[in-house]
Amino acid sequence: MGIKKLMAQAAAGLVAGLPLAAPPLGAPVATTDARASAVRDRAPRAALPAEGRLRNPWPAEWEKEFQERRNAILQAQCRLNKAQGLGGRTYFENEKRAYGYLMAHLLAGDRETALKELQREDAQADAWHRHTRGIDYYACFTLKHQVRKYFLFGDLLEPAYKQRMFEGAKLWTEQDPLRRPHYAFVASGPGWGPDAKNSWVDVRTTENLFLMRVTSVYLMAEETGNEATRRLYKNTLLTYARTLYRVGMGEWDSENYHGHSIPPLLNLYDFAKDPEVKAAAKACLDYVTAIGAVKYYRGAFNGPTRRDYNHPQPFGGSAARMLWVYFGDTPRMNLDFEADEVHVLTSSYRPPAAVVHLARKDFPRPAEIFASKPHYSASTTGDLKSPPEHLETHYFGRTFQMGSLAGGSSTGKSDVNGFKILVADERSGALAIQAIPGPDPEYVGSAKYTEGKVAGPNRVAQNRDVALWLVEGGEAPWVWVLPESLQVESRQGVTFLRADRTWLALHPLNLSLPAVNEALTKKLVGSGAKSEWEAHQVLSAQGRGGKYCGIAVEIGEAPAYADYHAFQRAVLGRSRTDASGLAEGVAQHTAANGRAIKIRFGAAPAASEVWRDGRRHDWEEHGRHLFRSADSGAEILLQAWLGGKLNVRAGGKQFTCEVDGQGMATFRYE
């Protein structure tokens, strides 16, 4: 069902017989059951209002679109997830979906049932949580929902239950719960519960879980008057904001987890009382949405990415799904929910206008940016000393995006995607074209912690809409995964891909010609149960031996080429690939438009030599910025490494946020 039709039906109250659009926060909540008088007479209290300087102004039309998406999402979530029984899913962190959908029901669905389910006794109330009055304040994915349940919907809860939540939180934060010895501890080992980790709170350190933990502990310490713990966690939060604006996110651009970092920051923005913490929350949200806006495109999310979990696009993973709620700009509605959407839908936070324009690509295109990325734990440990670990090039065409890392996709038990392309599609918004020098299309985004899925060390050189990708291992297999709607055609040793308004040419280097592989396609798509890769196809190619093999990619669109056939003729007539030095790791390609790229494979990514149109690329200079435009005077994003300031310019708007050495944030709009 198209997004406009679904939104119209939601507004008319026609979606699966559900109520009319969700009432605004603070409006009376209607029920028809006399037993639900508590629900009828009370309503969710609004988040603490942010003062003017902490509100990003939005035009009325954007807010109207947002509210339409809000209503359609709530209606769909209530239709697809019945409230009855959801509250019984409380073992460890199973609330991470159940509680999100139950809060959606409080707004637009089966309110009475949802309220009861949200107050059901936890499955491990005695075994793990008796020290917090039976309330689960352990698992990070549960914590983010408990916070919004308490602060936003607390006035709907039974007074005795809400008091238990308060008392449990007070006991939980009387001292730092992290690594506080737990009575359920048995022995260190596998598993993340207190029985194995001996802590009063989840010890996991991935960035999204770190944010869920530190924001939740802070808010509950502030609420219950545990000042020592509050001050401790305030320092942690301000340190995080300071670090974020100097070296970026360690869990950068994860298509699977980026969206999960948003809800805990929304909790902090909505419910923190300390103005310095509230400002830091806004600064972090502005940053997370801004860097997400770079790779968001019409409902899809481009690479490169850290913690890439091999999703198709659009709406593949939490990044695209959560950012879509803010950015829209796609003909489709997402129905594959994260269950975190209720946080966005009930928060007063909106991204800066310049960030929305960035996401919608409202800036002069074509354009290119250079970016640098930190090591994984940099932002959560406050590391300002380590240099950038990854060096990225990202190009924005009029109908596509192409991004790459100098180091390509990581090998071994790792998770880094080093190359991805999104192309505009009239029906779907955008589609992904993904590839890997490896044998398995199910791992086309990254190895996802599995040996043997990336054939060997690989390097990428990119010059705007042209790229060269080499792998060390001349007999390496390659796979490409793309929607079956893309036409595949081979002519004169070149494989052409034809999308709606974007056209690709793949030139093999010491590699067989990429062609459709029916067996791998069947393996990926599967049969019987619906596959997330439904309606996709797999191309494969095989290295011919020696030390290196690879591929040159060039992309065409109007007005440079009148149509696909003009692009094809130009490629066959003018493109040139030189693999004469490939045995030494040297290759070069000149595209039909005259753009040239050359690479000499290096032992480390920054040791690779790259020439763009004959000019050697300076990796040291590249690494001096988290973001900068390749063309001087045309800055879209500008952030110096260790600079402490992010500037975004798009759609005639400019936004600047600066965080000083103490974590104090200031904002400027132009």
PATIKE-687181 format. One record per residue (C-alpha): chain; x, y, z. Coordinates in Angstrom, 1 decimal, padded with zeros to 4 digits. Example, Ala and Ser with C-alpha at 12.3 -4.5 7.8 and 13.67 -1.06 7.14 Angstrom:
REC:cadena:xx:yy:zz
REC:A:012.3:-004.5:007.8
REC:A:013.7:-001.1:007.1
//
This chain:
REC:cadena:xx:yy:zz
REC:A:000.0:000.0:000.0
REC:A:001.4:003.4:-000.9
REC:A:002.4:005.8:001.8
REC:A:000.0:008.5:000.8
REC:A:-002.9:006.1:000.7
REC:A:-002.0:004.6:004.0
REC:A:-001.6:008.0:005.7
REC:A:-004.9:009.1:004.2
REC:A:-006.6:006.0:005.6
REC:A:-005.0:006.5:009.0
REC:A:-006.3:010.1:009.1
REC:A:-009.8:008.9:008.2
REC:A:-009.6:006.1:010.8
REC:A:-009.9:003.4:008.2
REC:A:-006.8:001.2:008.9
REC:A:-008.0:-002.2:010.1
REC:A:-010.8:-000.8:012.0
REC:A:-008.6:001.0:014.5
REC:A:-009.5:004.3:016.2
REC:A:-009.1:007.7:014.5
REC:A:-005.6:009.2:014.5
REC:A:-003.8:009.2:017.8
REC:A:-004.7:012.1:020.1
REC:A:-002.0:014.6:020.9
REC:A:-000.2:014.2:024.2
REC:A:-002.3:015.7:027.0
REC:A:-005.6:015.1:025.3
REC:A:-008.2:012.9:027.1
REC:A:-007.8:009.2:026.3
REC:A:-011.2:007.8:025.4
REC:A:-012.2:004.2:026.3
REC:A:-015.6:002.4:026.2
REC:A:-015.0:000.2:029.2
REC:A:-016.1:001.5:032.6
REC:A:-013.3:-000.6:034.2
REC:A:-010.8:001.6:032.5
REC:A:-011.6:004.8:034.2
REC:A:-008.0:005.3:035.2
REC:A:-007.1:005.4:031.5
REC:A:-010.1:007.5:030.6
REC:A:-009.5:010.1:033.2
REC:A:-005.8:010.5:032.8
REC:A:-003.6:011.1:029.8
REC:A:000.2:010.8:029.1
REC:A:002.0:013.9:030.4
REC:A:004.1:015.7:027.8
REC:A:007.8:015.6:027.9
REC:A:009.5:018.5:029.8
REC:A:009.3:021.4:027.3
REC:A:012.6:022.5:025.9
REC:A:013.5:026.2:026.1
REC:A:013.6:028.1:022.8
REC:A:017.4:027.7:022.2
REC:A:017.0:023.9:022.5
REC:A:014.2:023.7:019.9
REC:A:015.1:023.3:016.2
REC:A:012.5:025.3:014.3
REC:A:010.5:023.4:011.6
REC:A:008.1:024.8:009.0
REC:A:004.5:023.9:009.4
REC:A:004.5:021.7:006.3
REC:A:007.2:019.5:007.7
REC:A:005.4:019.2:011.0
REC:A:002.2:018.3:009.2
REC:A:004.0:015.5:007.2
REC:A:005.6:014.3:010.5
REC:A:002.2:014.0:012.2
REC:A:000.8:012.1:009.2
REC:A:003.6:009.6:009.4
REC:A:003.1:009.5:013.2
REC:A:-000.5:008.6:012.9
REC:A:000.1:006.1:010.1
REC:A:002.9:004.4:012.0
REC:A:000.8:004.1:015.2
REC:A:-002.2:002.7:013.4
REC:A:000.0:000.1:011.5
REC:A:001.9:-000.9:014.7
REC:A:-001.4:-001.5:016.6
REC:A:-002.8:-003.4:013.7
REC:A:000.2:-005.7:013.3
REC:A:000.9:-006.3:017.0
REC:A:-002.0:-007.1:019.3
REC:A:-001.6:-005.8:022.8
REC:A:-002.8:-009.0:024.5
REC:A:000.1:-011.1:025.7
REC:A:002.9:-008.7:024.8
REC:A:003.6:-007.9:028.4
REC:A:004.5:-011.5:029.0
REC:A:007.6:-011.1:026.8
REC:A:009.9:-010.0:029.6
REC:A:012.7:-012.5:029.8
REC:A:016.0:-010.7:029.8
REC:A:015.6:-008.0:027.1
REC:A:012.5:-009.2:025.2
REC:A:010.7:-006.0:026.3
REC:A:012.7:-004.2:023.6
REC:A:009.9:-004.8:021.1
REC:A:007.0:-005.6:023.4
REC:A:007.1:-002.3:025.4
REC:A:007.5:-000.2:022.3
REC:A:004.3:-001.6:020.7
REC:A:002.4:-001.4:024.0
REC:A:003.2:002.3:024.3
REC:A:001.9:002.7:020.7
REC:A:-001.3:001.0:021.8
REC:A:-001.6:003.5:024.7
REC:A:-001.7:006.2:022.0
REC:A:-003.8:004.7:019.3
REC:A:-004.9:001.1:020.0
REC:A:-006.1:-001.2:022.7
REC:A:-005.3:001.2:025.6
REC:A:-006.8:-000.8:028.5
REC:A:-005.0:-004.0:027.6
REC:A:-001.8:-002.3:026.9
REC:A:-001.8:-000.6:030.3
REC:A:-002.3:-003.9:032.0
REC:A:000.4:-005.6:029.9
REC:A:002.9:-002.8:030.6
REC:A:002.5:-003.5:034.4
REC:A:002.7:-007.3:034.3
REC:A:005.3:-008.9:036.6
REC:A:008.7:-009.4:035.1
REC:A:009.7:-013.0:034.3
REC:A:012.8:-012.6:036.5
REC:A:011.3:-010.3:039.1
REC:A:012.6:-012.4:041.9
REC:A:015.6:-014.1:040.4
REC:A:017.2:-011.0:039.0
REC:A:015.2:-007.9:040.1
REC:A:014.1:-008.3:043.7
REC:A:016.6:-005.6:044.8
REC:A:014.7:-003.1:042.6
REC:A:011.2:-004.1:043.8
REC:A:010.8:-006.6:040.9
REC:A:011.2:-003.9:038.3
REC:A:013.6:-004.7:035.4
REC:A:016.3:-002.1:035.4
REC:A:019.0:-004.4:034.0
REC:A:019.0:-005.0:030.2
REC:A:019.8:-001.9:028.2
REC:A:017.1:-002.5:025.5
REC:A:014.6:-002.7:028.3
REC:A:015.9:000.4:030.1
REC:A:015.2:002.8:027.3
REC:A:011.5:001.7:027.3
REC:A:011.2:001.7:031.1
REC:A:012.3:005.3:031.1
REC:A:009.7:006.5:028.7
REC:A:007.1:004.3:030.3
REC:A:007.8:005.9:033.7
REC:A:008.2:009.6:032.7
REC:A:005.7:009.9:029.8
REC:A:003.1:007.3:030.7
REC:A:003.6:007.2:034.4
REC:A:000.3:009.1:035.2
REC:A:-001.6:006.3:033.5
REC:A:000.1:003.5:035.6
REC:A:-001.5:002.2:038.8
REC:A:-000.2:004.4:041.6
REC:A:001.2:001.4:043.5
REC:A:003.1:000.2:040.4
REC:A:004.5:003.6:039.6
REC:A:005.7:003.8:043.2
REC:A:007.4:000.5:042.8
REC:A:009.2:001.9:039.8
REC:A:010.3:004.9:041.8
REC:A:011.5:002.9:044.8
REC:A:013.2:000.4:042.6
REC:A:015.0:003.2:040.7
REC:A:016.1:004.8:043.9
REC:A:017.6:001.6:045.2
REC:A:019.1:000.9:041.7
REC:A:020.9:004.3:041.6
REC:A:021.9:004.7:045.3
REC:A:025.3:004.0:044.0
REC:A:026.7:003.3:040.5
REC:A:024.9:000.1:039.4
REC:A:027.6:-000.8:036.8
REC:A:029.6:-003.7:038.1
REC:A:028.0:-003.5:041.5
REC:A:028.1:-007.2:042.8
REC:A:024.8:-009.0:042.1
REC:A:023.3:-011.8:044.3
REC:A:022.4:-013.8:041.1
REC:A:026.0:-014.1:040.0
REC:A:027.1:-017.7:039.5
REC:A:030.3:-017.6:037.4
REC:A:031.8:-015.5:034.6
REC:A:031.0:-017.0:031.2
REC:A:028.8:-016.6:028.2
REC:A:025.6:-014.7:028.4
REC:A:024.9:-011.1:029.4
REC:A:022.7:-011.5:032.5
REC:A:023.8:-010.7:036.1
REC:A:024.3:-014.4:036.6
REC:A:027.3:-014.2:034.2
REC:A:028.4:-010.5:034.5
REC:A:027.9:-009.8:038.2
REC:A:026.4:-006.3:037.8
REC:A:023.3:-004.4:038.6
REC:A:023.0:-003.2:035.1
REC:A:023.9:-004.4:031.6
REC:A:027.7:-004.2:031.0
REC:A:027.7:-004.3:027.2
REC:A:029.7:-001.5:025.7
REC:A:028.5:-001.1:022.1
REC:A:027.6:002.5:021.5
REC:A:023.9:002.2:021.3
REC:A:023.7:000.1:024.5
REC:A:026.2:002.4:026.2
REC:A:023.8:005.3:025.5
REC:A:020.8:003.3:026.8
REC:A:022.6:002.6:030.0
REC:A:024.1:005.9:030.8
REC:A:021.0:008.0:029.9
REC:A:018.7:005.7:031.9
REC:A:020.9:005.7:035.0
REC:A:021.2:009.4:034.9
REC:A:017.5:010.1:034.5
REC:A:016.5:007.7:037.3
REC:A:019.2:009.1:039.6
REC:A:018.0:012.6:038.9
REC:A:014.4:011.6:039.5
REC:A:015.0:009.8:042.8
REC:A:017.5:012.4:044.3
REC:A:020.6:010.2:044.2
REC:A:022.9:013.1:043.6
REC:A:026.2:011.4:043.7
REC:A:025.2:009.0:041.0
REC:A:023.6:011.8:039.0
REC:A:026.8:013.8:039.1
REC:A:028.8:010.8:038.0
REC:A:026.7:010.1:035.0
REC:A:026.4:013.8:034.1
REC:A:030.1:013.8:033.8
REC:A:029.9:010.7:031.6
REC:A:027.3:012.3:029.4
REC:A:029.1:015.6:029.0
REC:A:032.3:013.7:028.2
REC:A:030.5:011.7:025.5
REC:A:029.1:014.9:023.9
REC:A:032.6:016.5:024.0
REC:A:034.1:013.4:022.3
REC:A:031.4:013.0:019.7
REC:A:032.1:016.5:018.4
REC:A:035.8:015.8:018.2
REC:A:036.2:012.3:016.8
REC:A:032.7:011.2:015.8
REC:A:030.8:008.0:016.6
REC:A:032.7:004.8:017.1
REC:A:029.7:002.8:016.0
REC:A:029.6:005.1:012.9
REC:A:026.8:004.9:010.4
REC:A:025.7:001.3:011.4
REC:A:022.8:000.4:009.2
REC:A:021.7:-002.0:011.9
REC:A:022.3:000.0:015.1
REC:A:022.4:003.7:014.3
REC:A:018.7:004.1:014.8
REC:A:019.0:002.5:018.3
REC:A:021.2:005.3:019.5
REC:A:018.4:007.8:018.9
REC:A:015.8:006.7:021.6
REC:A:018.0:007.0:024.7
REC:A:019.1:010.4:023.6
REC:A:015.5:011.4:023.1
REC:A:014.8:010.2:026.6
REC:A:017.6:012.5:027.9
REC:A:016.4:015.4:025.8
REC:A:012.7:015.0:026.9
REC:A:013.1:014.2:030.6
REC:A:016.4:015.7:031.9
REC:A:015.9:018.6:034.3
REC:A:019.5:019.8:034.3
REC:A:019.8:022.4:031.5
REC:A:023.4:021.5:030.7
REC:A:022.5:017.8:030.3
REC:A:019.5:018.7:028.2
REC:A:021.7:020.9:025.9
REC:A:024.2:018.0:025.6
REC:A:021.3:015.7:024.7
REC:A:020.3:018.0:021.9
REC:A:023.8:018.4:020.7
REC:A:024.2:014.6:020.5
REC:A:020.8:014.2:018.7
REC:A:021.7:016.9:016.2
REC:A:025.0:015.1:015.5
REC:A:023.5:011.6:015.2
REC:A:020.7:012.8:012.9
REC:A:023.2:014.9:010.8
REC:A:025.6:012.0:010.1
REC:A:022.7:009.8:009.4
REC:A:021.4:012.4:007.0
REC:A:024.5:012.0:004.9
REC:A:023.7:008.4:003.9
REC:A:019.9:008.5:004.2
REC:A:018.5:008.6:000.7
REC:A:014.7:008.3:-000.1
REC:A:014.1:005.7:002.6
REC:A:017.4:003.8:002.2
REC:A:020.8:004.0:003.9
REC:A:024.0:003.9:002.0
REC:A:027.5:002.7:002.9
REC:A:030.2:002.5:004.0
REC:A:029.0:001.4:007.4
REC:A:030.3:000.0:010.7
REC:A:028.4:-003.0:012.0
REC:A:026.8:-003.7:008.6
REC:A:024.4:-006.6:009.0
REC:A:023.7:-007.3:005.3
REC:A:020.3:-005.8:004.8
REC:A:018.6:-005.0:001.5
REC:A:017.3:-001.5:001.0
REC:A:015.1:000.5:001.4
REC:A:014.3:000.4:005.1
REC:A:017.1:-002.1:005.7
REC:A:018.0:-001.8:009.4
REC:A:017.3:000.7:012.1
REC:A:019.2:003.6:010.5
REC:A:016.8:003.9:007.5
REC:A:013.7:002.9:009.5
REC:A:014.2:005.4:012.3
REC:A:015.5:008.3:010.2
REC:A:012.6:008.0:007.8
REC:A:010.2:009.0:010.6
REC:A:012.0:012.4:010.6
REC:A:013.1:012.8:007.0
REC:A:010.4:011.1:004.8
REC:A:011.1:011.8:001.2
REC:A:010.1:008.5:-000.2
REC:A:007.0:007.1:-002.0
REC:A:006.8:004.1:000.3
REC:A:005.8:003.6:004.0
REC:A:007.9:001.3:006.1
REC:A:006.0:-001.5:007.8
REC:A:009.1:-003.3:009.1
REC:A:009.3:-001.6:012.5
REC:A:012.0:-001.4:015.1
REC:A:009.4:-000.8:018.0
REC:A:011.5:002.2:018.9
REC:A:009.4:004.6:016.8
REC:A:007.2:005.5:019.7
REC:A:010.2:007.4:021.2
REC:A:010.4:009.6:018.1
REC:A:006.7:010.0:017.8
REC:A:006.2:011.2:021.4
REC:A:009.3:013.4:021.6
REC:A:009.4:017.2:021.2
REC:A:012.8:016.9:019.4
REC:A:013.1:017.7:015.7
REC:A:016.4:017.7:013.7
REC:A:017.8:021.0:012.5
REC:A:016.3:022.3:009.3
REC:A:019.7:022.1:007.5
REC:A:019.9:018.4:008.5
REC:A:016.5:017.6:007.0
REC:A:017.6:019.4:003.8
REC:A:020.8:017.4:003.9
REC:A:018.8:014.1:004.2
REC:A:016.6:015.1:001.3
REC:A:019.7:016.1:-000.7
REC:A:018.5:019.7:-001.1
REC:A:022.0:021.1:-002.0
REC:A:023.8:021.6:-005.4
REC:A:024.6:018.2:-006.8
REC:A:026.7:016.5:-008.0
REC:A:028.9:016.9:-004.9
REC:A:031.6:014.9:-003.1
REC:A:032.7:014.8:000.5
REC:A:035.7:013.3:002.3
REC:A:035.2:011.8:005.8
REC:A:037.2:010.1:008.5
REC:A:036.0:007.6:011.1
REC:A:037.4:006.7:014.6
REC:A:038.1:003.3:016.0
REC:A:035.1:001.5:017.5
REC:A:035.3:002.4:021.2
REC:A:036.7:006.0:020.7
REC:A:033.4:007.9:021.5
REC:A:032.4:005.7:024.5
REC:A:035.8:005.8:026.2
REC:A:036.6:009.5:025.5
REC:A:039.6:008.7:023.4
REC:A:040.9:011.9:021.8
REC:A:044.4:010.6:021.1
REC:A:044.0:007.8:018.5
REC:A:044.0:008.8:014.8
REC:A:041.2:008.1:012.4
REC:A:040.9:004.4:011.5
REC:A:038.8:004.7:008.3
REC:A:039.0:007.1:005.4
REC:A:035.8:007.6:003.4
REC:A:034.8:009.1:000.0
REC:A:031.2:009.8:-000.6
REC:A:029.6:011.1:-003.9
REC:A:026.1:012.5:-004.4
REC:A:024.9:012.3:-007.9
REC:A:021.5:013.6:-009.0
REC:A:020.0:010.2:-008.9
REC:A:022.4:008.1:-006.8
REC:A:025.0:008.0:-004.0
REC:A:028.3:006.0:-004.0
REC:A:030.5:005.6:-001.0
REC:A:033.7:003.8:-000.3
REC:A:036.5:003.3:002.3
REC:A:040.2:003.3:001.3
REC:A:040.4:000.0:003.2
REC:A:037.4:-001.6:001.5
REC:A:035.4:-004.2:003.4
REC:A:037.1:-005.6:006.5
REC:A:038.3:-009.3:006.6
REC:A:037.9:-012.0:009.2
REC:A:035.5:-011.8:012.1
REC:A:034.6:-008.2:011.5
REC:A:031.7:-006.0:010.4
REC:A:032.9:-003.0:008.2
REC:A:031.3:-002.4:004.8
REC:A:033.6:-000.6:002.5
REC:A:031.5:000.0:-000.6
REC:A:027.9:000.6:-001.5
REC:A:025.7:002.3:-004.0
REC:A:022.1:003.6:-003.8
REC:A:020.1:004.5:-006.9
REC:A:016.8:006.4:-007.1
REC:A:013.7:004.3:-007.9
REC:A:010.3:005.7:-008.7
REC:A:008.4:003.0:-006.9
REC:A:010.7:002.1:-003.9
REC:A:012.4:005.4:-003.3
REC:A:015.9:004.0:-003.5
REC:A:017.5:000.6:-004.1
REC:A:020.9:-000.7:-003.1
REC:A:023.6:-002.2:-005.2
REC:A:026.0:-004.1:-003.0
REC:A:029.2:-006.1:-003.6
REC:A:031.9:-008.0:-001.9
REC:A:035.1:-009.8:-002.9
REC:A:033.9:-013.0:-001.4
REC:A:031.8:-016.1:-002.2
REC:A:028.6:-015.6:-000.3
REC:A:025.8:-013.2:-001.3
REC:A:024.3:-013.4:002.2
REC:A:027.4:-011.5:003.4
REC:A:027.4:-008.9:000.7
REC:A:027.5:-006.0:003.2
REC:A:030.1:-007.3:005.6
REC:A:031.6:-010.5:007.0
REC:A:029.4:-010.0:010.1
REC:A:032.0:-011.7:012.4
REC:A:032.3:-014.8:010.1
REC:A:035.6:-016.1:008.7
REC:A:036.0:-016.7:005.0
REC:A:033.3:-014.2:003.8
REC:A:035.7:-011.6:002.5
REC:A:038.4:-013.1:000.3
REC:A:041.3:-010.9:001.4
REC:A:042.5:-007.4:002.2
REC:A:041.0:-005.0:-000.4
REC:A:041.4:-001.4:-001.3
REC:A:039.1:001.1:-003.0
REC:A:040.0:004.3:-004.9
REC:A:037.2:006.6:-005.8
REC:A:037.0:009.8:-007.8
REC:A:033.4:011.1:-007.7
REC:A:031.4:008.7:-009.9
REC:A:034.2:006.4:-010.8
REC:A:035.9:003.8:-008.5
REC:A:038.5:001.1:-008.6
REC:A:038.3:-001.8:-006.2
REC:A:041.1:-004.4:-005.9
REC:A:041.5:-007.4:-003.6
REC:A:044.7:-009.2:-002.7
REC:A:044.1:-012.7:-004.1
REC:A:044.0:-013.1:-007.8
REC:A:041.7:-016.1:-007.6
REC:A:039.1:-014.4:-005.4
REC:A:035.4:-014.8:-006.1
REC:A:033.2:-011.7:-006.2
REC:A:029.4:-011.4:-005.8
REC:A:027.0:-008.5:-006.4
REC:A:023.5:-008.3:-005.1
REC:A:021.0:-006.0:-006.7
REC:A:017.2:-005.8:-007.2
REC:A:015.8:-008.0:-010.0
REC:A:014.2:-004.8:-011.5
REC:A:017.7:-003.7:-012.6
REC:A:018.4:-004.9:-016.1
REC:A:021.7:-006.7:-016.6
REC:A:023.4:-006.7:-019.9
REC:A:026.9:-007.6:-021.1
REC:A:028.6:-006.1:-024.1
REC:A:032.2:-006.1:-025.3
REC:A:033.6:-007.2:-021.9
REC:A:031.6:-004.8:-019.8
REC:A:028.6:-005.6:-017.6
REC:A:025.9:-002.9:-017.6
REC:A:023.3:-002.3:-015.0
REC:A:020.2:-000.3:-015.8
REC:A:018.1:001.3:-013.1
REC:A:015.3:003.9:-013.4
REC:A:017.5:006.9:-014.1
REC:A:021.0:005.6:-013.2
REC:A:023.3:003.4:-015.2
REC:A:026.4:001.5:-014.2
REC:A:029.3:-000.1:-016.1
REC:A:031.4:-002.8:-014.4
REC:A:034.8:-003.4:-016.0
REC:A:036.6:-006.5:-014.7
REC:A:040.3:-006.5:-014.0
REC:A:041.9:-010.0:-014.1
REC:A:038.3:-011.2:-013.4
REC:A:035.6:-013.0:-015.3
REC:A:032.7:-010.9:-016.5
REC:A:030.1:-010.4:-013.8
REC:A:027.0:-012.2:-014.8
REC:A:023.7:-013.4:-013.2
REC:A:024.3:-016.6:-011.2
REC:A:021.0:-018.5:-010.9
REC:A:022.2:-020.9:-008.3
REC:A:023.4:-018.2:-005.9
REC:A:020.3:-016.2:-006.6
REC:A:018.1:-019.1:-005.6
REC:A:020.3:-019.7:-002.5
REC:A:019.9:-016.0:-001.4
REC:A:016.3:-015.5:-002.1
REC:A:015.3:-019.0:-001.0
REC:A:011.9:-020.6:-001.3
REC:A:008.9:-021.0:000.9
REC:A:009.0:-018.4:003.7
REC:A:009.3:-014.9:002.5
REC:A:012.9:-013.8:002.2
REC:A:014.1:-010.2:003.0
REC:A:016.0:-010.6:-000.3
REC:A:012.9:-011.4:-002.3
REC:A:013.0:-009.9:-005.8
REC:A:016.8:-009.7:-005.8
REC:A:019.4:-011.2:-008.1
REC:A:023.1:-012.2:-007.7
REC:A:025.9:-011.6:-010.1
REC:A:029.1:-013.4:-009.7
REC:A:032.6:-013.3:-011.1
REC:A:035.9:-015.3:-010.5
REC:A:039.5:-014.1:-010.3
REC:A:041.8:-015.5:-013.0
REC:A:044.8:-016.0:-010.8
REC:A:047.9:-014.1:-009.8
REC:A:048.1:-011.7:-006.9
REC:A:045.3:-009.2:-007.5
REC:A:041.9:-008.9:-009.2
REC:A:039.2:-006.4:-009.1
REC:A:036.6:-004.2:-010.7
REC:A:036.3:-000.7:-012.1
REC:A:032.9:001.0:-011.7
REC:A:031.6:004.1:-013.5
REC:A:028.1:005.5:-013.1
REC:A:026.1:007.6:-015.5
REC:A:022.9:009.7:-015.4
REC:A:021.3:012.7:-017.1
REC:A:022.2:015.3:-018.2
REC:A:025.7:013.9:-018.8
REC:A:024.1:011.2:-021.0
REC:A:020.7:011.5:-022.8
REC:A:019.7:008.0:-021.8
REC:A:021.0:004.5:-021.0
REC:A:021.9:003.8:-024.6
REC:A:023.9:007.0:-024.9
REC:A:025.7:006.0:-021.7
REC:A:026.4:002.5:-023.0
REC:A:027.7:003.9:-026.3
REC:A:030.0:006.3:-024.5
REC:A:031.4:003.7:-022.2
REC:A:032.1:001.3:-025.1
REC:A:033.6:004.0:-027.2
REC:A:035.7:006.0:-024.6
REC:A:036.3:004.2:-021.4
REC:A:039.7:002.7:-020.9
REC:A:041.0:000.3:-018.2
REC:A:044.7:-000.4:-017.7
REC:A:045.6:-003.5:-015.7
REC:A:049.1:-003.8:-017.1
REC:A:050.6:-003.2:-013.7
REC:A:048.2:-005.4:-011.7
REC:A:050.8:-007.9:-010.7
REC:A:052.3:-005.1:-008.7
REC:A:048.9:-003.9:-007.4
REC:A:048.6:-001.0:-009.9
REC:A:045.5:-000.3:-012.0
REC:A:043.8:002.6:-013.5
REC:A:040.6:003.5:-015.3
REC:A:039.4:006.4:-017.4
REC:A:035.7:006.7:-017.6
REC:A:033.6:007.8:-020.5
REC:A:033.3:011.3:-019.1
REC:A:037.1:011.6:-018.9
REC:A:037.4:011.2:-015.2
REC:A:040.4:009.1:-014.2
REC:A:041.3:007.0:-011.2
REC:A:044.5:005.1:-010.4
REC:A:045.6:003.0:-007.4
REC:A:048.7:001.3:-006.1
REC:A:047.7:-001.3:-003.5
REC:A:049.2:-000.5:-000.1
REC:A:049.9:-002.7:002.9
REC:A:047.6:-000.4:004.9
REC:A:044.7:001.6:003.6
REC:A:046.4:005.0:004.0
REC:A:049.6:003.4:002.4
REC:A:047.7:002.9:-000.8
REC:A:048.6:005.5:-003.4
REC:A:045.6:007.0:-005.2
REC:A:045.6:009.5:-008.1
REC:A:042.4:011.4:-009.0
REC:A:042.6:012.9:-012.4
REC:A:046.3:012.6:-012.3
REC:A:046.6:014.2:-008.9
REC:A:047.9:012.2:-005.9
REC:A:045.4:012.1:-003.1
REC:A:046.7:013.3:000.3
REC:A:045.5:010.8:002.9
REC:A:047.1:012.8:005.7
REC:A:045.1:015.9:004.8
REC:A:042.0:013.7:004.3
REC:A:042.3:012.6:007.9
REC:A:042.4:016.1:009.3
REC:A:038.6:016.4:009.0
REC:A:035.7:014.2:010.0
REC:A:033.8:015.9:007.2
REC:A:034.7:018.3:004.4
REC:A:033.7:018.9:000.8
REC:A:036.1:017.8:-001.9
REC:A:035.4:021.1:-003.6
REC:A:036.5:024.2:-001.7
REC:A:033.8:026.8:-001.2
REC:A:031.0:024.2:-001.5
REC:A:030.9:022.9:002.0
REC:A:027.9:020.7:002.9
REC:A:029.3:019.4:006.1
REC:A:032.4:020.7:007.8
REC:A:034.0:019.3:010.9
REC:A:037.7:019.2:011.7
REC:A:039.2:016.3:013.5
REC:A:039.3:017.3:017.2
REC:A:037.6:020.5:016.2
REC:A:034.5:020.4:018.5
REC:A:032.3:022.0:016.0
REC:A:029.9:020.7:013.3
REC:A:028.5:022.9:010.5
REC:A:025.8:021.8:008.1
REC:A:024.7:023.8:005.1
REC:A:021.8:022.7:002.9
REC:A:018.5:023.9:001.5
REC:A:019.4:027.6:002.1
REC:A:019.8:026.8:005.8
REC:A:022.9:026.7:008.0
REC:A:023.3:025.0:011.4
REC:A:026.3:025.0:013.7
REC:A:026.7:023.3:017.0
REC:A:029.9:023.6:019.1
REC:A:030.7:021.6:022.2
REC:A:033.5:022.9:024.4
REC:A:036.0:021.0:026.4
REC:A:033.6:020.7:029.4
REC:A:030.8:019.4:027.2
REC:A:028.8:022.6:027.1
REC:A:026.9:023.0:023.9
REC:A:026.0:026.1:021.9
REC:A:023.9:026.4:018.8
REC:A:023.6:028.8:015.9
REC:A:021.2:029.0:013.0
REC:A:021.6:031.0:009.8
//
